[in-house]
């Protein structure tokens, strides 16, 4: 047994000595080989070749603008210096002779292929991109959200300044450089690259508005008020300012009458024509229905449930300006009739309005959280019309005898309707038909009966 153990030890010493000898020989060979190729590339390592013509055209395209440049414009050429450094690094990349020797053997066997590298002038590329950057890039927009507690006729406060944050867009110049350098490696007369972009976040995001769910524009309503008398225009602006900025909580029913408050001269409204007890007369706040009508259209387009809405007695020309058909109006005379809609979303709604006096246009927008609902309105459709009745003449002792003054205009009657379907995916949230009956309206004149 002792003799067998002695033999095992001798064999172990033999293999250990052989391993040490082999290591010494390999190390010596590696050191000798390395010294010989000290300033040279190891066998099998070659610097790649590339041929890029100065006339090669680089097309840079985007959905908004495009431009082209030549390889000469961009100083686009093979990067011989970089490729030479990488070729020389083969067999010299680590401090471990064994791994370096493995690379040398792999190169000698043709198992290492270096990529072609190209270089370009990034500054020249940026100067070319600047020519089209204004058509592609847009700056980020910081959020504005200012709430004034206690404001508004209803005392519930108003958002007096609001603008949602918006991401900006910038050309990703670094990525474009890398794309060009990666692909322009084979001889070709031209290359096309889609200009990459990146999102730029605003410095101030809509933190407060986001917490309330006020993130997206849900719907917009518009109307026009050409040829309105000054008092009516004034009342439109005043009424709009009282309603704009209103917040509607989830599950809450918005009341136009509560939002605008009392409509009278005491609260600043001027006299303008309004429909009162079957007549068109001058009254405090004439024109406020322009405000309710425009908000009604915004609520319809936002896909919100309409709780209360009353059509005007007769067709009002203001609400058909801009190509609108009859039936998209909502009359109010606080406290009744009222216009109401419900916030059936899970977030707050913000009502914002803009009065464009230069173009006689009123716009209402409703912001909230887009929950995927879509509103489709078909119509309005006019089922029938009826001519106005004969003019009405009334004696007026305040006018001189023989003088006639028109105080109301004639309007055709109409039976109209529209349909609205609000869906979220395959779920139908609202499916309704809204009908309006406008009575034919006679012209009305006053005849003077005053005698001297």
Residue pairs with C-beta under 8 A, 6 or more apart in sequence:
26 101
27 97
30 97
30 100
30 101
31 97
33 104
34 91
34 100
37 91
41 47
41 87
41 88
41 90
42 90
42 91
42 104
42 107
42 108
43 104
43 107
43 108
44 107
44 108
44 109
44 110
44 112
45 87
45 90
45 91
45 107
45 112
45 114
46 87
46 114
47 80
47 83
47 84
47 87
47 114
48 78
48 83
48 114
48 115
48 116
48 117
49 78
49 116
50 78
50 116
50 118
50 185
51 78
51 187
52 71
52 76
52 77
52 78
52 118
52 184
52 187
53 71
53 187
53 189
54 70
54 71
54 72
55 70
55 71
55 72
55 189
56 70
56 71
56 76
56 184
56 188
56 189
56 190
56 191
57 68
57 69
57 70
57 71
57 189
57 190
57 191
58 68
58 69
58 70
58 71
58 74
58 76
58 180
58 184
58 190
58 191
58 193
59 66
59 68
59 190
59 191
59 192
59 193
60 66
60 67
60 68
60 69
60 128
60 129
60 132
60 176
60 193
60 195
61 192
61 193
61 194
61 195
62 132
62 136
62 194
62 195
62 197
64 132
64 135
64 136
65 132
65 135
65 136
66 132
67 128
67 129
67 131
67 132
69 125
69 128
71 77
71 184
73 124
73 128
74 120
74 121
74 124
74 125
74 128
74 180
75 119
75 120
75 121
75 124
76 118
76 119
76 120
76 121
76 180
76 184
77 118
77 119
77 120
78 116
78 117
78 118
78 119
79 117
79 118
79 119
82 117
82 119
83 114
83 116
83 117
86 114
86 117
87 114
90 103
90 104
90 107
90 112
90 114
91 100
91 101
91 103
91 104
91 107
92 100
93 99
93 100
93 103
94 100
103 112
106 112
115 185
116 185
117 181
118 180
118 181
118 184
118 185
119 181
120 177
120 180
120 181
122 173
122 177
125 173
125 176
125 177
125 180
126 173
129 171
129 173
129 176
129 195
133 171
136 169
136 171
136 195
136 197
137 168
137 169
137 170
137 171
137 197
138 168
138 169
139 168
139 200
140 165
140 166
140 167
140 168
140 200
140 201
140 202
140 203
141 163
141 164
141 165
141 166
141 168
141 202
142 165
142 202
142 203
142 204
143 163
143 164
143 165
143 202
143 204
143 205
143 206
143 207
143 209
144 161
144 162
144 163
145 159
145 161
145 162
145 206
145 208
145 209
145 214
146 159
146 160
146 161
146 162
147 157
147 158
147 159
147 160
147 208
147 247
148 157
148 158
148 159
148 160
149 157
150 157
151 157
151 158
151 160
151 245
152 158
152 242
152 245
152 246
152 259
152 261
153 242
153 258
153 259
153 260
153 261
153 262
153 267
154 258
154 259
154 261
156 246
156 247
157 247
158 244
158 245
158 246
159 245
159 246
159 247
159 350
159 352
160 245
162 209
162 214
162 245
162 350
162 352
162 367
164 206
164 209
164 214
164 215
164 216
164 367
165 202
165 204
165 205
165 206
166 202
167 199
167 200
167 201
167 202
168 199
168 200
168 201
168 202
169 197
169 198
169 199
169 200
170 197
170 198
170 200
171 195
171 196
171 197
171 198
172 196
172 197
172 198
175 196
175 198
176 193
176 195
176 196
179 193
179 196
180 191
180 193
183 191
183 193
184 191
206 214
206 215
209 215
209 350
209 367
212 247
212 347
212 348
212 350
213 250
213 345
213 346
213 347
213 348
213 368
213 369
214 347
214 348
214 349
214 350
214 367
214 368
214 369
215 347
215 367
215 368
215 369
215 370
216 367
216 368
216 369
216 370
217 365
217 366
217 367
218 301
218 302
218 303
218 304
218 349
218 366
218 367
218 368
218 370
219 298
219 299
219 300
219 301
219 302
219 303
219 304
219 365
219 366
219 375
220 298
220 301
220 363
220 364
220 365
220 366
221 294
221 295
221 296
221 297
221 298
221 299
221 300
221 301
221 363
221 364
221 365
222 294
222 297
222 322
222 361
222 362
222 363
222 364
223 290
223 293
223 294
223 297
223 318
223 319
223 321
223 322
223 324
223 361
223 362
224 318
224 321
224 322
224 359
224 360
224 361
224 362
225 232
225 233
225 236
225 287
225 290
225 318
225 321
225 360
225 361
225 362
226 318
226 321
226 360
228 236
228 272
228 287
228 318
228 360
229 272
229 273
230 270
231 270
231 271
231 272
231 286
231 287
232 272
232 273
232 286
232 287
232 290
233 287
233 357
233 360
234 270
234 272
234 287
235 269
235 270
235 272
235 285
235 286
235 287
235 288
236 287
236 288
236 290
236 291
236 355
236 362
237 355
237 357
238 268
238 269
239 260
239 263
239 269
239 285
239 287
239 288
239 290
239 291
240 291
240 353
240 355
240 362
242 259
242 260
242 261
243 256
243 259
243 260
243 291
243 295
243 351
243 353
244 351
244 352
244 353
244 364
245 350
245 351
245 352
246 254
246 259
246 350
246 351
247 348
247 349
247 350
247 351
248 254
248 343
248 348
248 349
248 350
248 351
249 343
249 348
250 343
250 345
250 346
250 347
250 348
251 342
251 343
251 344
252 342
252 343
253 307
253 340
253 341
253 342
253 343
254 340
254 341
254 342
254 343
254 349
254 351
255 338
255 339
255 340
256 291
256 292
256 295
256 330
256 332
256 334
256 338
256 339
256 340
257 332
257 334
257 335
257 336
257 338
257 339
260 288
260 291
260 332
260 334
261 267
261 334
262 334
263 269
263 284
263 285
263 288
263 333
263 334
264 284
264 285
265 271
265 284
269 284
269 285
269 288
270 284
270 285
271 282
271 283
271 284
271 286
272 282
272 283
272 285
272 286
272 287
273 280
273 281
273 282
273 283
273 286
274 280
274 281
274 282
274 283
274 285
274 286
274 287
274 288
274 289
274 333
275 312
275 313
275 314
275 331
276 283
276 333
278 313
279 408
279 444
280 407
280 408
280 409
280 444
281 407
288 332
289 312
289 316
289 329
289 330
289 331
289 332
290 318
290 319
290 362
291 353
291 362
292 330
292 331
292 332
292 339
293 319
293 328
293 329
293 330
293 331
294 353
294 362
294 363
294 364
295 330
295 339
295 351
295 353
295 364
296 306
296 309
296 328
296 329
296 330
296 339
296 341
297 328
297 364
298 351
298 364
298 365
298 366
299 306
299 341
299 366
300 306
300 328
300 375
300 377
300 420
301 375
301 377
302 366
302 368
302 375
303 373
303 374
303 375
303 422
303 429
303 430
304 341
304 342
304 343
304 344
304 345
304 349
304 366
305 341
305 342
305 344
305 430
306 340
306 341
306 434
307 340
307 341
307 342
308 337
308 338
308 339
308 340
309 330
309 339
309 340
309 434
310 330
310 331
310 332
310 337
310 339
311 327
311 329
311 330
311 331
311 436
311 437
311 438
312 319
312 329
312 331
312 438
313 331
313 438
313 439
313 441
314 411
314 413
314 438
314 439
314 440
314 441
315 326
315 411
315 412
315 413
315 414
315 438
315 441
316 329
317 411
319 326
319 328
319 329
320 326
322 361
325 379
325 380
325 382
325 416
326 380
326 382
326 414
326 416
326 436
326 438
327 379
327 380
327 416
327 417
327 418
327 434
327 436
328 380
328 418
329 436
330 339
331 337
332 338
332 339
343 349
343 368
344 429
345 368
345 369
345 371
346 369
346 371
347 368
347 369
348 368
349 366
349 367
349 368
350 366
350 367
350 368
351 364
351 365
351 366
352 364
352 365
352 366
352 367
353 362
353 363
353 364
353 365
354 362
354 363
354 365
355 361
355 362
355 363
356 362
356 363
371 424
372 424
372 425
373 422
373 423
373 424
373 429
374 422
374 423
374 424
375 420
375 421
375 422
375 430
376 420
376 421
376 422
376 423
377 418
377 419
377 420
378 418
378 419
378 420
379 416
379 417
379 418
379 419
380 416
380 417
380 418
380 436
381 416
381 417
381 418
382 414
382 415
382 416
383 414
383 415
383 416
383 417
384 414
384 415
385 412
385 413
385 414
385 415
386 412
386 413
386 414
386 440
387 412
387 413
387 440
388 410
388 411
388 412
388 413
388 440
388 441
388 442
388 443
389 440
389 442
390 442
391 410
391 442
391 443
391 444
391 445
392 442
392 443
392 444
392 445
393 404
393 444
393 445
393 446
393 447
394 444
394 445
394 446
394 447
395 446
395 447
395 449
396 405
396 446
396 447
396 448
396 449
396 450
397 448
397 449
397 450
398 448
398 450
399 405
399 446
399 447
399 448
399 449
399 450
400 448
400 450
401 448
401 449
401 450
401 451
402 448
403 447
403 448
404 445
404 446
404 447
404 448
405 445
405 446
405 448
406 443
406 444
406 445
406 446
407 444
407 445
407 446
408 441
408 442
408 443
408 444
409 441
409 443
410 441
410 442
410 443
411 438
411 440
411 441
412 438
412 440
413 437
413 438
413 439
413 440
413 441
414 436
414 437
414 438
415 435
415 436
415 437
415 438
416 435
416 436
416 438
417 433
417 434
417 435
417 436
418 433
418 434
419 431
419 432
419 433
419 434
420 430
420 431
420 432
420 434
421 428
421 430
421 431
421 432
422 428
422 429
422 430
422 431
423 429
